[in-house]
Amino acid sequence: MCEAEPHIRTSCAVLEDMKIVIAGATGSLGTEVVDAVRAAGHESVPISRDSAADLISGSGLVTALRGASAVIDASATSSTSAKRSIGFFTTVTRNLLAAEREAGVPHHVAISVIGAAKLNANYYAGKAAQEAILHATSGGWSLLRTTQFHEFVEQLVAHGKVGPFQAVPRMRSQPIAAAEVAAELVAIASGEPQGLTPELAGPQEERMGDLVRRYLAATARRRPVVELSIPGAWGRGMRDGSLLPKAGTRLGRQTFDEWLSARTS
Ligand SMILES: NC(=O)c1ccc[n+]([C@@H]2O[C@H](COP(=O)([O-])OP(=O)(O)OC[C@H]3O[C@@H](n4cnc5c(N)ncnc54)[C@H](OP(=O)(O)O)[C@@H]3O)[C@@H](O)[C@H]2O)c1
């Protein structure tokens, strides 16, 4: 694992033959994490809404977690409401941490978004609350912050069709492939808990509207893209570069266009 991703790993203390639980295993990131866990030679235990373990009620979690060395939380809500996002991420994080304690799982690995905790609005209010719970927990966790995934464009296209138009937030981003994030999360899960880990971003800055145009063209969908300035702190943060990595941040390798061409070939 460390040799396979030398450009983004700085240190690595790998434990072999681990059982790793993946919460949100059916999502954009979760599916890549399941593959990365298997590729690393570990056993994967996927949790999603249709599994016997419930992230919201907590039922079945302790049973699912028994014998695991780590839990990677790749679950998410699609809600942009601050209240719903806080509700989702705090409930899931608390339930997972409690189940990990009871089942004796020593490592909780979480993912957040670069800039989200500072913006602390709408969806990002949930990420800020999730981060705050971890910071208040004494040990046993690692947290990786990344930029948007290339797959975020697919999520925008799936949810942003308004009549004949494709609505896209006016947004600066330096997106990264979810597969590279997944490999990093598995490498983190394979080592000791680190608390906040070095951030990870994609190789180049892009404009979200341009990415959506390129995605629609590559998937033979013709509709005009309308860039919208989202009101409030959330939208301002998207536009003003608050979600971009700081100078010196570790960068992934695959560009959006390389990802898109692999996705559509
Ligand atoms: N997308 C990005 O660009 C991006 C960038 C940086 C960080 N992140 C973070 O990465 C993580 C994963 O994001 P994603 O975009 O991969 O999410 P996603 O594609 O929306 O997947 C969400 C996952 O969570 C599961 N889930 C949702 N509600 C659930 C519930 N009530 N009970 C159990 N499972 C539930 C979904 O299961 P179902 O299949 O049953 O719906 C799915 O497996 C999140 O923490 C997100 O903040 C995302």
Ligand as a Chemical Component Dictionary entry (heavy atoms), coordinates in Angstrom:
data_LIG
# 
_chem_comp.id                   LIG 
_chem_comp.type                 NON-POLYMER 
_chem_comp.pdbx_formal_charge   0 
_chem_comp.three_letter_code    LIG 
# 
loop_
_chem_comp_atom.comp_id 
_chem_comp_atom.atom_id 
_chem_comp_atom.alt_atom_id 
_chem_comp_atom.type_symbol 
_chem_comp_atom.charge 
_chem_comp_atom.model_Cartn_x 
_chem_comp_atom.model_Cartn_y 
_chem_comp_atom.model_Cartn_z 
_chem_comp_atom.pdbx_ordinal 
LIG N1  N1  N 0  -18.372 13.989 -2.550 1  
LIG C1  C1  C 0  -17.332 14.768 -2.360 2  
LIG O1  O1  O 0  -16.887 15.507 -3.254 3  
LIG C2  C2  C 0  -16.602 14.752 -1.018 4  
LIG C3  C3  C 0  -15.411 15.478 -0.874 5  
LIG C4  C4  C 0  -14.719 15.446 0.348  6  
LIG C5  C5  C 0  -15.239 14.691 1.397  7  
LIG N2  N2  N 1  -16.403 14.024 1.224  8  
LIG C6  C6  C 0  -16.914 13.227 2.347  9  
LIG O2  O2  O 0  -16.798 11.856 1.980  10 
LIG C7  C7  C 0  -17.838 11.111 2.630  11 
LIG C8  C8  C 0  -18.588 10.292 1.588  12 
LIG O3  O3  O 0  -19.173 11.179 0.635  13 
LIG P1  P1  P 0  -19.797 10.607 -0.726 14 
LIG O4  O4  O 0  -19.948 11.769 -1.626 15 
LIG O5  O5  O -1 -19.041 9.400  -1.167 16 
LIG O6  O6  O 0  -21.236 10.157 -0.219 17 
LIG P2  P2  P 0  -22.406 9.438  -1.052 18 
LIG O7  O7  O 0  -21.945 9.040  -2.398 19 
LIG O8  O8  O 0  -23.615 10.306 -0.942 20 
LIG O9  O9  O 0  -22.644 8.101  -0.204 21 
LIG C9  C9  C 0  -23.217 8.162  1.060  22 
LIG C10 C10 C 0  -23.223 6.789  1.692  23 
LIG O10 O10 O 0  -23.823 6.935  2.986  24 
LIG C11 C11 C 0  -24.877 5.978  3.091  25 
LIG N3  N3  N 0  -25.989 6.487  3.904  26 
LIG C12 C12 C 0  -26.684 7.640  3.722  27 
LIG N4  N4  N 0  -27.649 7.743  4.652  28 
LIG C13 C13 C 0  -27.574 6.619  5.416  29 
LIG C14 C14 C 0  -28.269 6.136  6.521  30 
LIG N5  N5  N 0  -29.299 6.806  7.051  31 
LIG N6  N6  N 0  -27.901 4.971  7.051  32 
LIG C15 C15 C 0  -26.873 4.249  6.512  33 
LIG N7  N7  N 0  -26.149 4.665  5.462  34 
LIG C16 C16 C 0  -26.499 5.830  4.917  35 
LIG C17 C17 C 0  -25.357 5.754  1.672  36 
LIG O11 O11 O 0  -26.045 4.526  1.632  37 
LIG P3  P3  P 0  -27.251 4.254  0.587  38 
LIG O12 O12 O 0  -26.591 3.603  -0.582 39 
LIG O13 O13 O 0  -28.139 3.341  1.295  40 
LIG O14 O14 O 0  -27.874 5.581  0.274  41 
LIG C18 C18 C 0  -24.028 5.743  0.933  42 
LIG O15 O15 O 0  -23.413 4.480  1.079  43 
LIG C19 C19 C 0  -18.694 12.153 3.379  44 
LIG O16 O16 O 0  -18.245 12.236 4.699  45 
LIG C20 C20 C 0  -18.387 13.454 2.643  46 
LIG O17 O17 O 0  -18.583 14.596 3.442  47 
LIG C21 C21 C 0  -17.095 14.015 0.052  48 
# 
loop_
_chem_comp_bond.comp_id 
_chem_comp_bond.atom_id_1 
_chem_comp_bond.atom_id_2 
_chem_comp_bond.value_order 
_chem_comp_bond.pdbx_ordinal 
LIG N1  C1  SING 1  
LIG C1  O1  DOUB 2  
LIG C1  C2  SING 3  
LIG C2  C3  SING 4  
LIG C2  C21 DOUB 5  
LIG C3  C4  DOUB 6  
LIG C4  C5  SING 7  
LIG C5  N2  DOUB 8  
LIG N2  C6  SING 9  
LIG N2  C21 SING 10 
LIG C6  O2  SING 11 
LIG C6  C20 SING 12 
LIG O2  C7  SING 13 
LIG C7  C8  SING 14 
LIG C7  C19 SING 15 
LIG C8  O3  SING 16 
LIG O3  P1  SING 17 
LIG P1  O4  DOUB 18 
LIG P1  O5  SING 19 
LIG P1  O6  SING 20 
LIG O6  P2  SING 21 
LIG P2  O7  DOUB 22 
LIG P2  O8  SING 23 
LIG P2  O9  SING 24 
LIG O9  C9  SING 25 
LIG C9  C10 SING 26 
LIG C10 O10 SING 27 
LIG C10 C18 SING 28 
LIG O10 C11 SING 29 
LIG C11 N3  SING 30 
LIG C11 C17 SING 31 
LIG N3  C12 SING 32 
LIG N3  C16 SING 33 
LIG C12 N4  DOUB 34 
LIG N4  C13 SING 35 
LIG C13 C14 SING 36 
LIG C13 C16 DOUB 37 
LIG C14 N5  SING 38 
LIG C14 N6  DOUB 39 
LIG N6  C15 SING 40 
LIG C15 N7  DOUB 41 
LIG N7  C16 SING 42 
LIG C17 O11 SING 43 
LIG C17 C18 SING 44 
LIG O11 P3  SING 45 
LIG P3  O12 DOUB 46 
LIG P3  O13 SING 47 
LIG P3  O14 SING 48 
LIG C18 O15 SING 49 
LIG C19 O16 SING 50 
LIG C19 C20 SING 51 
LIG C20 O17 SING 52 
# 
